[in-house]
Amino acid sequence: MVVLFGLSRISGIVGPVFLALVLTICVYLLKQRLINRGVPAALATVSTILAVYVILAALVASLWVSAVQLTRLLPQYTSQITELGNDLLFARAILVDAHPQSAWLRPFLGDIGEAKALLASRRAATKAAKSTQA
């Protein structure tokens, strides 16, 4: 438990170091094979660095494609997200607002009303876009 807490506190360091370690392990074999085939060490190193950049670019591109697909799928789930927001508001009213001893939870829950308003505006924009396309 203590180790997990410690890792969560330094996750800003552990994450990038772990990514660098994984990328290094992935391209190490490439460098060794290039050197074994007679490619100069400097050229093998440069090609290894370029391979790391290509891998990173592929990761960023896949994240971008996933984000675009998510934004296209979200309007389909607007009613379910709205229902979930209403359920959260109801649960907050019952669990937190009605009990003074639960006041310490309010800062962690944030303002659910803002999220609900954002979803409502997004739904209105989606309906407007659909009506202009039709």
mmCIF file of the C-alpha atoms, coordinates in Angstrom:
data_MODEL
# 
_entry.id   MODEL 
# 
loop_
_atom_site.group_PDB 
_atom_site.id 
_atom_site.type_symbol 
_atom_site.label_atom_id 
_atom_site.label_alt_id 
_atom_site.label_comp_id 
_atom_site.label_asym_id 
_atom_site.label_entity_id 
_atom_site.label_seq_id 
_atom_site.pdbx_PDB_ins_code 
_atom_site.Cartn_x 
_atom_site.Cartn_y 
_atom_site.Cartn_z 
_atom_site.occupancy 
_atom_site.B_iso_or_equiv 
_atom_site.pdbx_formal_charge 
_atom_site.auth_seq_id 
_atom_site.auth_comp_id 
_atom_site.auth_asym_id 
_atom_site.auth_atom_id 
_atom_site.pdbx_PDB_model_num 
ATOM 1   C CA . MET A 1 1   ? 0.000   0.000  0.000   1.00 0.00 ? 1   MET A CA 1 
ATOM 2   C CA . VAL A 1 2   ? 2.813   2.375  0.874   1.00 0.00 ? 2   VAL A CA 1 
ATOM 3   C CA . VAL A 1 3   ? 4.555   1.600  -2.412  1.00 0.00 ? 3   VAL A CA 1 
ATOM 4   C CA . LEU A 1 4   ? 1.393   2.368  -4.405  1.00 0.00 ? 4   LEU A CA 1 
ATOM 5   C CA . PHE A 1 5   ? 0.935   5.644  -2.551  1.00 0.00 ? 5   PHE A CA 1 
ATOM 6   C CA . GLY A 1 6   ? 4.551   6.562  -3.236  1.00 0.00 ? 6   GLY A CA 1 
ATOM 7   C CA . LEU A 1 7   ? 4.225   5.712  -6.921  1.00 0.00 ? 7   LEU A CA 1 
ATOM 8   C CA . SER A 1 8   ? 1.072   7.787  -7.204  1.00 0.00 ? 8   SER A CA 1 
ATOM 9   C CA . ARG A 1 9   ? 2.886   10.774 -5.717  1.00 0.00 ? 9   ARG A CA 1 
ATOM 10  C CA . ILE A 1 10  ? 5.758   10.544 -8.219  1.00 0.00 ? 10  ILE A CA 1 
ATOM 11  C CA . SER A 1 11  ? 3.719   9.366  -11.207 1.00 0.00 ? 11  SER A CA 1 
ATOM 12  C CA . GLY A 1 12  ? 4.847   12.423 -13.149 1.00 0.00 ? 12  GLY A CA 1 
ATOM 13  C CA . ILE A 1 13  ? 8.361   10.992 -13.074 1.00 0.00 ? 13  ILE A CA 1 
ATOM 14  C CA . VAL A 1 14  ? 7.650   7.249  -13.163 1.00 0.00 ? 14  VAL A CA 1 
ATOM 15  C CA . GLY A 1 15  ? 5.390   7.409  -16.237 1.00 0.00 ? 15  GLY A CA 1 
ATOM 16  C CA . PRO A 1 16  ? 7.830   9.084  -18.634 1.00 0.00 ? 16  PRO A CA 1 
ATOM 17  C CA . VAL A 1 17  ? 10.766  7.034  -17.313 1.00 0.00 ? 17  VAL A CA 1 
ATOM 18  C CA . PHE A 1 18  ? 8.804   3.822  -17.840 1.00 0.00 ? 18  PHE A CA 1 
ATOM 19  C CA . LEU A 1 19  ? 7.816   4.914  -21.358 1.00 0.00 ? 19  LEU A CA 1 
ATOM 20  C CA . ALA A 1 20  ? 11.462  5.694  -22.159 1.00 0.00 ? 20  ALA A CA 1 
ATOM 21  C CA . LEU A 1 21  ? 12.518  2.298  -20.821 1.00 0.00 ? 21  LEU A CA 1 
ATOM 22  C CA . VAL A 1 22  ? 9.916   0.473  -22.911 1.00 0.00 ? 22  VAL A CA 1 
ATOM 23  C CA . LEU A 1 23  ? 10.853  2.409  -26.056 1.00 0.00 ? 23  LEU A CA 1 
ATOM 24  C CA . THR A 1 24  ? 14.544  1.717  -25.456 1.00 0.00 ? 24  THR A CA 1 
ATOM 25  C CA . ILE A 1 25  ? 13.872  -1.989 -25.093 1.00 0.00 ? 25  ILE A CA 1 
ATOM 26  C CA . CYS A 1 26  ? 11.767  -1.953 -28.271 1.00 0.00 ? 26  CYS A CA 1 
ATOM 27  C CA . VAL A 1 27  ? 14.455  -0.374 -30.460 1.00 0.00 ? 27  VAL A CA 1 
ATOM 28  C CA . TYR A 1 28  ? 17.548  -1.934 -28.888 1.00 0.00 ? 28  TYR A CA 1 
ATOM 29  C CA . LEU A 1 29  ? 17.296  -5.004 -31.106 1.00 0.00 ? 29  LEU A CA 1 
ATOM 30  C CA . LEU A 1 30  ? 17.080  -2.769 -34.191 1.00 0.00 ? 30  LEU A CA 1 
ATOM 31  C CA . LYS A 1 31  ? 20.359  -1.078 -33.316 1.00 0.00 ? 31  LYS A CA 1 
ATOM 32  C CA . GLN A 1 32  ? 22.101  -4.385 -32.638 1.00 0.00 ? 32  GLN A CA 1 
ATOM 33  C CA . ARG A 1 33  ? 20.944  -5.877 -35.939 1.00 0.00 ? 33  ARG A CA 1 
ATOM 34  C CA . LEU A 1 34  ? 22.069  -2.806 -37.870 1.00 0.00 ? 34  LEU A CA 1 
ATOM 35  C CA . ILE A 1 35  ? 25.523  -2.941 -36.259 1.00 0.00 ? 35  ILE A CA 1 
ATOM 36  C CA . ASN A 1 36  ? 25.787  -6.692 -36.941 1.00 0.00 ? 36  ASN A CA 1 
ATOM 37  C CA . ARG A 1 37  ? 25.059  -6.030 -40.637 1.00 0.00 ? 37  ARG A CA 1 
ATOM 38  C CA . GLY A 1 38  ? 27.949  -3.590 -40.847 1.00 0.00 ? 38  GLY A CA 1 
ATOM 39  C CA . VAL A 1 39  ? 26.121  -0.281 -40.522 1.00 0.00 ? 39  VAL A CA 1 
ATOM 40  C CA . PRO A 1 40  ? 28.283  2.323  -38.751 1.00 0.00 ? 40  PRO A CA 1 
ATOM 41  C CA . ALA A 1 41  ? 27.389  2.778  -35.075 1.00 0.00 ? 41  ALA A CA 1 
ATOM 42  C CA . ALA A 1 42  ? 26.521  6.471  -35.514 1.00 0.00 ? 42  ALA A CA 1 
ATOM 43  C CA . LEU A 1 43  ? 24.100  5.718  -38.333 1.00 0.00 ? 43  LEU A CA 1 
ATOM 44  C CA . ALA A 1 44  ? 22.575  2.850  -36.325 1.00 0.00 ? 44  ALA A CA 1 
ATOM 45  C CA . THR A 1 45  ? 22.080  5.196  -33.364 1.00 0.00 ? 45  THR A CA 1 
ATOM 46  C CA . VAL A 1 46  ? 20.447  7.868  -35.521 1.00 0.00 ? 46  VAL A CA 1 
ATOM 47  C CA . SER A 1 47  ? 18.129  5.310  -37.101 1.00 0.00 ? 47  SER A CA 1 
ATOM 48  C CA . THR A 1 48  ? 17.229  4.030  -33.636 1.00 0.00 ? 48  THR A CA 1 
ATOM 49  C CA . ILE A 1 49  ? 16.357  7.541  -32.477 1.00 0.00 ? 49  ILE A CA 1 
ATOM 50  C CA . LEU A 1 50  ? 14.268  8.052  -35.617 1.00 0.00 ? 50  LEU A CA 1 
ATOM 51  C CA . ALA A 1 51  ? 12.486  4.762  -34.899 1.00 0.00 ? 51  ALA A CA 1 
ATOM 52  C CA . VAL A 1 52  ? 11.607  6.020  -31.412 1.00 0.00 ? 52  VAL A CA 1 
ATOM 53  C CA . TYR A 1 53  ? 10.164  9.203  -32.924 1.00 0.00 ? 53  TYR A CA 1 
ATOM 54  C CA . VAL A 1 54  ? 8.148   7.149  -35.419 1.00 0.00 ? 54  VAL A CA 1 
ATOM 55  C CA . ILE A 1 55  ? 6.744   5.024  -32.574 1.00 0.00 ? 55  ILE A CA 1 
ATOM 56  C CA . LEU A 1 56  ? 5.837   8.147  -30.590 1.00 0.00 ? 56  LEU A CA 1 
ATOM 57  C CA . ALA A 1 57  ? 4.207   9.705  -33.651 1.00 0.00 ? 57  ALA A CA 1 
ATOM 58  C CA . ALA A 1 58  ? 2.169   6.518  -34.176 1.00 0.00 ? 58  ALA A CA 1 
ATOM 59  C CA . LEU A 1 59  ? 1.046   6.623  -30.538 1.00 0.00 ? 59  LEU A CA 1 
ATOM 60  C CA . VAL A 1 60  ? -0.002  10.271 -30.822 1.00 0.00 ? 60  VAL A CA 1 
ATOM 61  C CA . ALA A 1 61  ? -1.809  9.582  -34.101 1.00 0.00 ? 61  ALA A CA 1 
ATOM 62  C CA . SER A 1 62  ? -3.710  6.663  -32.594 1.00 0.00 ? 62  SER A CA 1 
ATOM 63  C CA . LEU A 1 63  ? -4.718  8.812  -29.619 1.00 0.00 ? 63  LEU A CA 1 
ATOM 64  C CA . TRP A 1 64  ? -5.903  11.532 -32.001 1.00 0.00 ? 64  TRP A CA 1 
ATOM 65  C CA . VAL A 1 65  ? -7.986  9.071  -34.030 1.00 0.00 ? 65  VAL A CA 1 
ATOM 66  C CA . SER A 1 66  ? -9.482  7.656  -30.829 1.00 0.00 ? 66  SER A CA 1 
ATOM 67  C CA . ALA A 1 67  ? -10.395 11.128 -29.579 1.00 0.00 ? 67  ALA A CA 1 
ATOM 68  C CA . VAL A 1 68  ? -12.065 12.000 -32.893 1.00 0.00 ? 68  VAL A CA 1 
ATOM 69  C CA . GLN A 1 69  ? -14.049 8.749  -32.836 1.00 0.00 ? 69  GLN A CA 1 
ATOM 70  C CA . LEU A 1 70  ? -15.093 9.434  -29.244 1.00 0.00 ? 70  LEU A CA 1 
ATOM 71  C CA . THR A 1 71  ? -16.373 12.903 -30.111 1.00 0.00 ? 71  THR A CA 1 
ATOM 72  C CA . ARG A 1 72  ? -18.421 11.392 -32.938 1.00 0.00 ? 72  ARG A CA 1 
ATOM 73  C CA . LEU A 1 73  ? -19.907 8.712  -30.667 1.00 0.00 ? 73  LEU A CA 1 
ATOM 74  C CA . LEU A 1 74  ? -20.743 10.888 -27.649 1.00 0.00 ? 74  LEU A CA 1 
ATOM 75  C CA . PRO A 1 75  ? -23.873 12.520 -29.129 1.00 0.00 ? 75  PRO A CA 1 
ATOM 76  C CA . GLN A 1 76  ? -25.443 9.061  -29.412 1.00 0.00 ? 76  GLN A CA 1 
ATOM 77  C CA . TYR A 1 77  ? -25.211 8.652  -25.646 1.00 0.00 ? 77  TYR A CA 1 
ATOM 78  C CA . THR A 1 78  ? -26.477 12.103 -24.638 1.00 0.00 ? 78  THR A CA 1 
ATOM 79  C CA . SER A 1 79  ? -29.704 10.789 -23.115 1.00 0.00 ? 79  SER A CA 1 
ATOM 80  C CA . GLN A 1 80  ? -27.870 8.188  -21.037 1.00 0.00 ? 80  GLN A CA 1 
ATOM 81  C CA . ILE A 1 81  ? -25.288 10.737 -19.889 1.00 0.00 ? 81  ILE A CA 1 
ATOM 82  C CA . THR A 1 82  ? -28.082 13.153 -18.936 1.00 0.00 ? 82  THR A CA 1 
ATOM 83  C CA . GLU A 1 83  ? -29.828 10.388 -17.004 1.00 0.00 ? 83  GLU A CA 1 
ATOM 84  C CA . LEU A 1 84  ? -26.579 9.570  -15.221 1.00 0.00 ? 84  LEU A CA 1 
ATOM 85  C CA . GLY A 1 85  ? -26.121 13.245 -14.355 1.00 0.00 ? 85  GLY A CA 1 
ATOM 86  C CA . ASN A 1 86  ? -29.616 13.401 -12.906 1.00 0.00 ? 86  ASN A CA 1 
ATOM 87  C CA . ASP A 1 87  ? -28.920 10.254 -10.873 1.00 0.00 ? 87  ASP A CA 1 
ATOM 88  C CA . LEU A 1 88  ? -25.733 11.828 -9.548  1.00 0.00 ? 88  LEU A CA 1 
ATOM 89  C CA . LEU A 1 89  ? -27.581 15.007 -8.588  1.00 0.00 ? 89  LEU A CA 1 
ATOM 90  C CA . PHE A 1 90  ? -30.207 12.937 -6.801  1.00 0.00 ? 90  PHE A CA 1 
ATOM 91  C CA . ALA A 1 91  ? -27.559 10.864 -4.994  1.00 0.00 ? 91  ALA A CA 1 
ATOM 92  C CA . ARG A 1 92  ? -25.706 13.999 -3.979  1.00 0.00 ? 92  ARG A CA 1 
ATOM 93  C CA . ALA A 1 93  ? -28.903 15.525 -2.622  1.00 0.00 ? 93  ALA A CA 1 
ATOM 94  C CA . ILE A 1 94  ? -29.572 12.424 -0.562  1.00 0.00 ? 94  ILE A CA 1 
ATOM 95  C CA . LEU A 1 95  ? -26.061 11.574 0.597   1.00 0.00 ? 95  LEU A CA 1 
ATOM 96  C CA . VAL A 1 96  ? -24.238 14.869 0.932   1.00 0.00 ? 96  VAL A CA 1 
ATOM 97  C CA . ASP A 1 97  ? -26.554 17.853 1.026   1.00 0.00 ? 97  ASP A CA 1 
ATOM 98  C CA . ALA A 1 98  ? -28.991 16.292 3.498   1.00 0.00 ? 98  ALA A CA 1 
ATOM 99  C CA . HIS A 1 99  ? -26.309 15.251 5.996   1.00 0.00 ? 99  HIS A CA 1 
ATOM 100 C CA . PRO A 1 100 ? -24.112 17.944 7.577   1.00 0.00 ? 100 PRO A CA 1 
ATOM 101 C CA . GLN A 1 101 ? -21.456 15.386 8.549   1.00 0.00 ? 101 GLN A CA 1 
ATOM 102 C CA . SER A 1 102 ? -20.846 14.757 4.835   1.00 0.00 ? 102 SER A CA 1 
ATOM 103 C CA . ALA A 1 103 ? -19.834 18.355 4.144   1.00 0.00 ? 103 ALA A CA 1 
ATOM 104 C CA . TRP A 1 104 ? -16.218 17.314 3.641   1.00 0.00 ? 104 TRP A CA 1 
ATOM 105 C CA . LEU A 1 105 ? -17.290 15.487 0.447   1.00 0.00 ? 105 LEU A CA 1 
ATOM 106 C CA . ARG A 1 106 ? -18.586 18.617 -1.322  1.00 0.00 ? 106 ARG A CA 1 
ATOM 107 C CA . PRO A 1 107 ? -15.207 19.815 -2.632  1.00 0.00 ? 107 PRO A CA 1 
ATOM 108 C CA . PHE A 1 108 ? -14.470 16.371 -4.077  1.00 0.00 ? 108 PHE A CA 1 
ATOM 109 C CA . LEU A 1 109 ? -17.794 16.107 -5.897  1.00 0.00 ? 109 LEU A CA 1 
ATOM 110 C CA . GLY A 1 110 ? -17.470 19.467 -7.597  1.00 0.00 ? 110 GLY A CA 1 
ATOM 111 C CA . ASP A 1 111 ? -20.327 21.218 -9.267  1.00 0.00 ? 111 ASP A CA 1 
ATOM 112 C CA . ILE A 1 112 ? -22.372 18.581 -11.044 1.00 0.00 ? 112 ILE A CA 1 
ATOM 113 C CA . GLY A 1 113 ? -24.713 21.299 -12.243 1.00 0.00 ? 113 GLY A CA 1 
ATOM 114 C CA . GLU A 1 114 ? -21.989 22.753 -14.477 1.00 0.00 ? 114 GLU A CA 1 
ATOM 115 C CA . ALA A 1 115 ? -21.423 19.378 -16.103 1.00 0.00 ? 115 ALA A CA 1 
ATOM 116 C CA . LYS A 1 116 ? -25.147 18.995 -16.662 1.00 0.00 ? 116 LYS A CA 1 
ATOM 117 C CA . ALA A 1 117 ? -25.351 22.447 -18.286 1.00 0.00 ? 117 ALA A CA 1 
ATOM 118 C CA . LEU A 1 118 ? -22.399 21.583 -20.530 1.00 0.00 ? 118 LEU A CA 1 
ATOM 119 C CA . LEU A 1 119 ? -24.104 18.371 -21.640 1.00 0.00 ? 119 LEU A CA 1 
ATOM 120 C CA . ALA A 1 120 ? -27.355 20.238 -22.322 1.00 0.00 ? 120 ALA A CA 1 
ATOM 121 C CA . SER A 1 121 ? -25.556 22.816 -24.465 1.00 0.00 ? 121 SER A CA 1 
ATOM 122 C CA . ARG A 1 122 ? -23.744 20.048 -26.347 1.00 0.00 ? 122 ARG A CA 1 
ATOM 123 C CA . ARG A 1 123 ? -27.045 18.262 -26.978 1.00 0.00 ? 123 ARG A CA 1 
ATOM 124 C CA . ALA A 1 124 ? -28.609 21.489 -28.283 1.00 0.00 ? 124 ALA A CA 1 
ATOM 125 C CA . ALA A 1 125 ? -25.639 22.060 -30.596 1.00 0.00 ? 125 ALA A CA 1 
ATOM 126 C CA . THR A 1 126 ? -25.904 18.494 -31.894 1.00 0.00 ? 126 THR A CA 1 
ATOM 127 C CA . LYS A 1 127 ? -29.621 18.873 -32.589 1.00 0.00 ? 127 LYS A CA 1 
ATOM 128 C CA . ALA A 1 128 ? -29.001 22.160 -34.371 1.00 0.00 ? 128 ALA A CA 1 
ATOM 129 C CA . ALA A 1 129 ? -26.267 20.585 -36.502 1.00 0.00 ? 129 ALA A CA 1 
ATOM 130 C CA . LYS A 1 130 ? -28.538 17.668 -37.418 1.00 0.00 ? 130 LYS A CA 1 
ATOM 131 C CA . SER A 1 131 ? -31.402 19.989 -38.363 1.00 0.00 ? 131 SER A CA 1 
ATOM 132 C CA . THR A 1 132 ? -29.146 22.039 -40.660 1.00 0.00 ? 132 THR A CA 1 
ATOM 133 C CA . GLN A 1 133 ? -27.856 18.874 -42.333 1.00 0.00 ? 133 GLN A CA 1 
ATOM 134 C CA . ALA A 1 134 ? -31.372 17.553 -42.992 1.00 0.00 ? 134 ALA A CA 1 
# 
